């Protein structure tokens, strides 16, 4: 899944609009953080599959797995 420039701007704008927890993010910081989360998720999943083959996924892990699947499609 490719997110264009407008998509990253929209995500950054939405995070900056949150008043419960203040965010100050840019399009680049959101894109970079998402890239890091996906990379770490893929490494973690590979290690868990090697170790046991059984895994419990958190809500974040499920979301990252969906993103990874969409990227591959």
N, C-alpha and C positions, 0 to 999 in steps of 0.2 A: 504494500500500500504506500503510495507516494502522497505526501502532504505538500501542497504547493505553498508558495509564499503567503498567499491570502489565508490559508488554513492556519499557519503558524502565527500570523498576526492576530487572527480571531482567538486562538487559544490563549495567547499572551494577554490580549485585551480582556478576555473573560476572567482570567486569573487576577489581573490587576483590579478588576471591579469587585472582587470579593471583599466584604467588609468585616466578616467574622474573624478571619485570619488574613492579615495584610500580606500581599504578594507584590513584589516589584520585579517583574520579569520582562524580558525582551523576547522577540521572536527567536533569536539565536539561542538564548539561554534555555528556552523550552525545548527547542529542537535538539540541542546538545544533551540536555538531561534525559530526554526520551531515548536518545541513541544509547546513552550509558546504561539506562535501565534495561533496554532490550538486550544489550550485549551481556550484562551480568545475569539476566534471566536465562538466556540460552546456555551460558556456562553452568549455572546452577542446575538446570534441568538435566544436562548431560551427565553431570557428576552424580546426581541422585539416581538416574537411570542405571548408571554403571554400578552404583553401590547396592541398590535393592530392587529396582524395577517398580517399586511402589512409592507413590508420592501423594502428599496432601497439599493442595494448592490454596494459597490465600486469595483474597479478592483481587489484589494487585497482580498476583501471578496469573490468574485467569485472564485478566485484561491484557497483560503482556503476551500471553499465549495467543489470544485472538489477534493482536496486532501482528505477531510473527507469522501466523497462518495467512493473514491477508497480504502480507508482504510477499510471501512465496507464491501466491495465486496470480 
